[in-house]
Amino acid sequence: MSDEEHHFESKADAGASKTYPQQAGTIRKNGYIVIKGRPCKVVEVSTSKTGKHGHAKCHFVAIDIFNGKKLEDIVPSSHNCDVPHVNRTDYQLIDISEDGFVSLLTENGGTKDDLRLPTDESLLTQIKDGFAEGKDLIVTVMSAMGEEQICALKDIGPKN
């Protein structure tokens, strides 16, 4: 057994899980939850009373944080739900390419070129107009479960 070679697939991340379990009864409004494999922000939680022998059930209404679709799920309150690790990172906008990708400056001085412009119309026009005017823009990138998207914009004044 010890003479055989073992080959392991190398992964780009450190092996950290994209989600963590949390008891359904403890998830509140404005928290995050995974419904149908999508990271969502909870907009409504209602708990139903137990039947004669059953569990109390939590009814979640949530909105997908990346595409804005409304999803619902009903889970026994004593069971565990997956909760996504949601991170927000600020980057300075360097450039917008013609094919809809943005070039961002990371904290350590590198560039991040793999993000598309957001699909949200008002945010899209704010970014394009601000960039065209030569303003210094900071974009907030939300990442969860291997997906990333620009979700907010800050104007820190004109370029010097």
Protein Blocks (a to p, Z undefined) as FASTA:
>chain_A
ZZpccdddddfbeoiafbdcddfklpcehiacdeehiacddfbdcdddddfklccddddd
dddfklopacdddddfkbccddddddddddddfbdcfkopacdddfkopacfkbccdfbl
klmmmmmmmmmnopacddddddeehiacdfbdcdebjaZZ
